[in-house]
Amino acid sequence: MHLAYPAVLAALLFSVGVYGVLARRNVVLVLMSVELMLNAVNLNLVAFDTWLRDALHAGQALTLFTITIAAAEIGLGLAIVLLVFRTRRTADVDRITALGDPFEAAEPSAETEEAQAVA
């Protein structure tokens, strides 16, 4: 097997993933692009492991670790996206600028509560 074919395919996959991270505004699509980049790295690991004919298959073992980390990353990432969507009602990366409480400014101050109690 020639090493150039999987290396070029992995480079194309990684390039599409980088474009997706930089150009997309939706958080879910950004997470999918990160997964695409991780899969390109996995393809390179397996291709180089096969090309080098490693007896320990270190590339395939690292690929299993990468897949495990990617699964945990997508689970946590989607949980965070759902929490942000519930509070902010948007999944747009540009609109999510501050991680503070969006309702802090909407809380009434002590002076307005006293004025309402007197009235």
Secondary structure as GFF3:
##gff-version 3
##sequence-region A 1 119
A	DSSP	alpha_helix	4	23	.	.	.	ID=ss1
A	DSSP	alpha_helix	27	52	.	.	.	ID=ss2
A	DSSP	alpha_helix	58	88	.	.	.	ID=ss3
A	DSSP	alpha_helix	110	118	.	.	.	ID=ss4
###
